[in-house]
């Protein structure tokens, strides 16, 4: 046997309430100072708000929002010969979902006023309808990658 060991990526367990991986990943993005129960309560309240506003299954709306926000490419900075180039790189599925959730949570936190659960619900609804800050961030990332397509041959 060789000395190398294969390290497998640990995927999160599904959410105990909704039995969904994306929900558990959202909860981990919301956790602050180890208060996971509070984060789960915020997510449950968010999904209740979505179902109340739209009268449809909130899990489907949330999954559609994540799908709409997931980027296909991103740019990574690479230093070559004293110059830094922004190199476009394709995003794998797990990283894309993580970026999408991070952008949704960040844009919900940046909204003014109301409680975080209401802001998060509004951001998820906006992302499901292809609008909002998280979608803008995705298009901005794609535009950066398109602009720097000439440096794609510098990939690792």
C-alpha positions in Angstrom: 0.0 0.0 0.0 1.2 3.5 -0.8 1.9 6.1 1.8 -0.6 8.5 0.3 -4.0 8.6 1.9 -7.0 9.9 0.1 -8.8 12.6 2.0 -12.6 12.6 1.3 -14.5 15.8 1.6 -16.9 15.9 4.4 -20.4 16.9 3.3 -22.7 18.4 5.9 -25.5 16.3 7.4 -29.0 17.2 6.2 -31.0 19.7 8.3 -32.9 17.9 11.1 -36.1 19.8 10.4 -36.3 20.0 6.6 -34.0 17.1 5.7 -32.1 19.3 3.2 -28.4 19.8 2.7 -28.7 23.4 1.4 -30.6 24.4 4.5 -27.9 22.9 6.8 -25.2 24.8 4.8 -27.2 28.0 5.2 -27.4 27.4 9.0 -23.7 27.1 9.2 -23.2 30.3 7.2 -25.4 32.1 9.8 -23.8 30.7 13.0 -22.1 33.3 15.1 -20.2 32.5 18.3 -21.4 28.9 18.2 -25.1 29.7 18.6 -26.3 27.1 16.1 -29.8 26.8 17.7 -30.4 30.5 17.1 -29.2 30.2 13.5 -31.7 27.2 13.0 -34.5 29.3 14.5 -33.7 32.2 12.1 -33.7 29.8 9.1 -37.0 28.2 10.2 -38.6 31.7 10.6 -37.2 32.7 7.2 -38.8 29.7 5.5 -42.1 30.3 7.3 -42.0 33.9 6.1 -41.4 32.7 2.5 -44.3 30.2 2.6 -46.6 32.9 4.1 -45.7 35.5 1.4 -45.7 33.2 -1.6 -48.1 30.4 -0.6 -45.8 27.7 -2.1 -43.2 25.3 -0.7 -40.3 27.5 0.7 -37.7 24.7 0.0 -38.4 24.9 -3.7 -38.0 28.7 -3.6 -34.8 28.4 -1.6 -33.3 25.8 -4.0 -34.3 27.9 -7.0 -32.6 31.0 -5.4 -29.4 29.0 -4.8 -29.4 27.7 -8.4 -29.9 31.2 -9.7 -27.1 32.6 -7.6 -24.5 29.8 -8.1 -21.7 31.1 -10.3 -20.1 29.1 -13.2 -16.8 30.9 -13.2 -14.8 33.0 -10.8 -11.5 34.9 -11.0 -8.4 34.0 -8.9 -5.4 36.3 -8.5 -2.1 34.8 -9.7 1.3 36.5 -9.5 3.5 36.1 -12.5 6.8 38.0 -13.1 5.9 40.9 -10.8 2.4 41.4 -12.3 -0.9 40.1 -10.8 -3.4 38.6 -13.2 -7.0 37.9 -12.6 -7.4 34.4 -14.0 -10.9 33.0 -14.7 -11.4 29.5 -13.3 -14.4 27.2 -13.5 -16.2 26.7 -10.2 -17.1 23.2 -9.0 -20.6 22.5 -7.6 -19.7 22.5 -3.9 -17.8 25.8 -4.1 -20.5 27.3 -6.3 -23.2 26.6 -3.7 -21.0 27.9 -0.9 -20.4 31.1 -2.8 -24.1 31.5 -3.5 -25.1 31.0 0.1 -22.3 33.4 1.3 -23.6 36.1 -1.1 -27.2 35.6 -0.1 -26.4 35.8 3.6 -24.1 38.8 3.1 -26.6 40.7 1.1 -29.4 39.9 3.6 -27.2 41.3 6.4 -26.5 44.4 4.4 -30.2 45.2 4.0 -31.4 47.9 6.4 -34.1 47.8 8.9 -36.1 44.7 9.9 -35.1 41.4 11.5 -32.5 39.2 9.8 -35.1 36.5 9.1 -37.3 38.9 7.2 -34.3 40.3 5.3 -33.1 36.8 4.5 -36.5 35.8 3.3 -36.7 38.9 1.0 -33.3 38.2 -0.4 -34.1 34.6 -1.1 -37.3 35.6 -2.9 -35.4 38.2 -4.9 -32.8 35.6 -5.8 -35.4 33.2 -6.9 -36.8 35.9 -9.2 -33.4 36.7 -10.6 -33.0 40.1 -8.9 -31.3 41.4 -5.7 -27.8 41.9 -4.5 -26.7 38.3 -4.6 -27.7 37.9 -8.3 -25.9 41.2 -9.0 -22.7 39.8 -7.4 -23.0 36.7 -9.5 -23.2 38.8 -12.7 -20.4 41.0 -11.6 -18.2 37.9 -11.0 -19.1 36.5 -14.5 -18.3 39.9 -16.0 -14.9 40.0 -14.4 -14.2 36.5 -15.7 -15.3 37.4 -19.2 -13.1 40.6 -19.1 -10.1 38.6 -18.1 -10.6 35.7 -20.5 -7.4 36.6 -22.3 -5.4 35.4 -19.2 -7.0 32.0 -19.1 -3.9 30.3 -20.4 -2.1 31.3 -17.1 -4.1 28.6 -15.3 -2.1 26.4 -13.0 
